[in-house]
């Protein structure tokens, strides 16, 4: 039994797992490229397939990537098994601009920039 002076714990927020978003497949990606670019599907398909192959090769080789619109990716580790390869990576994306807000021309001092330490991805080999 609890002490009369000690309040009983109260749940203030219930943690529920978020529903997983729908899986993005190549067909949907191709349709999005066609919609955004305005080019014909038959022209976009080989480009999308080549892009996916290049990204897959770079990922398999453990190459870091910096791709505007996608983000900055660093491979932390790769583990091969007989049936597959597991790649553990970290992706850092910029926050999307606020609708109706003006984006600053330059980051405020200490708020980022090309050589900012905030832009760096954590390296698992670095000590804290």
C-alpha positions in Angstrom: 0.0 0.0 0.0 1.3 3.5 -0.8 2.2 6.2 1.7 -0.8 8.6 2.2 1.6 11.6 1.5 2.9 10.1 -1.8 0.6 10.7 -4.7 -0.3 7.9 -7.0 1.3 7.9 -10.4 -0.8 9.4 -13.2 -0.4 8.5 -16.9 -0.2 11.8 -18.7 0.4 10.5 -22.2 -0.2 7.1 -23.6 2.5 5.8 -25.8 1.1 4.0 -28.8 3.0 2.8 -31.8 2.4 5.0 -34.8 1.0 3.3 -37.8 3.7 2.6 -40.4 3.4 4.7 -43.5 2.6 2.9 -46.8 5.7 1.3 -48.4 7.0 3.3 -51.4 7.5 1.1 -54.4 9.2 1.7 -57.7 5.9 2.1 -59.5 4.7 4.9 -57.2 8.2 6.5 -57.3 8.0 6.5 -61.1 4.6 8.1 -61.1 5.8 10.8 -58.8 8.7 11.6 -61.0 6.4 11.8 -64.1 4.0 14.1 -62.2 6.8 16.4 -60.9 8.8 16.6 -64.1 6.1 16.5 -66.7 8.1 14.0 -68.9 6.6 10.9 -70.3 6.6 7.7 -68.3 8.5 5.8 -71.0 11.3 8.5 -70.8 11.4 8.6 -67.0 11.4 4.8 -66.4 15.1 4.1 -67.5 16.3 7.2 -65.6 14.5 6.1 -62.4 15.9 2.5 -62.8 19.4 3.8 -63.4 19.2 6.1 -60.4 18.0 3.3 -58.1 20.8 1.1 -59.4 23.4 3.8 -58.7 22.0 4.5 -55.2 22.0 0.7 -54.5 25.6 0.4 -55.6 26.7 3.3 -53.5 24.9 2.0 -50.5 26.4 -1.5 -51.0 29.9 0.1 -51.2 29.3 2.0 -48.0 29.7 5.4 -49.7 28.3 8.4 -47.9 25.8 10.4 -49.9 24.7 14.0 -49.9 21.7 14.4 -52.1 19.6 17.6 -51.9 15.9 16.7 -51.4 16.9 13.3 -50.0 19.4 14.2 -47.3 22.8 13.3 -46.1 23.4 9.5 -45.6 26.2 7.8 -43.9 26.5 4.0 -43.7 27.3 2.9 -40.2 27.8 -0.8 -40.8 27.1 -3.5 -43.3 26.6 -7.2 -42.5 26.4 -9.9 -45.1 24.4 -13.0 -44.5 23.9 -16.0 -46.9 20.6 -14.7 -48.1 20.9 -10.9 -47.8 22.9 -7.9 -46.8 21.9 -5.7 -43.9 22.9 -2.1 -44.2 22.6 0.1 -41.1 22.7 3.8 -42.1 21.8 7.2 -40.8 20.0 9.8 -42.8 19.8 13.4 -41.9 17.3 15.7 -43.6 16.8 19.4 -43.4 13.6 20.5 -41.9 11.0 21.5 -44.6 10.4 25.2 -45.0 7.4 26.6 -43.1 4.5 27.3 -45.5 4.1 31.0 -46.0 7.4 31.7 -44.2 10.4 33.3 -45.8 13.5 31.2 -45.7 16.5 33.1 -44.4 19.2 33.9 -46.9 22.0 32.9 -44.6 21.9 30.9 -41.3 22.2 32.8 -38.2 25.6 32.6 -36.4 25.9 29.2 -34.8 22.8 27.9 -36.6 24.4 25.9 -39.3 26.0 26.5 -42.6 28.3 24.4 -44.7 31.1 24.0 -42.1 28.8 23.7 -39.1 29.3 20.9 -36.7 25.5 20.5 -36.7 25.7 19.3 -40.3 28.0 16.4 -39.4 26.5 13.0 -39.0 27.5 11.2 -35.9 30.3 8.8 -36.5 29.9 5.6 -34.4 33.7 5.3 -34.1 34.0 8.7 -32.5 34.2 9.0 -28.7 31.9 11.4 -27.0 
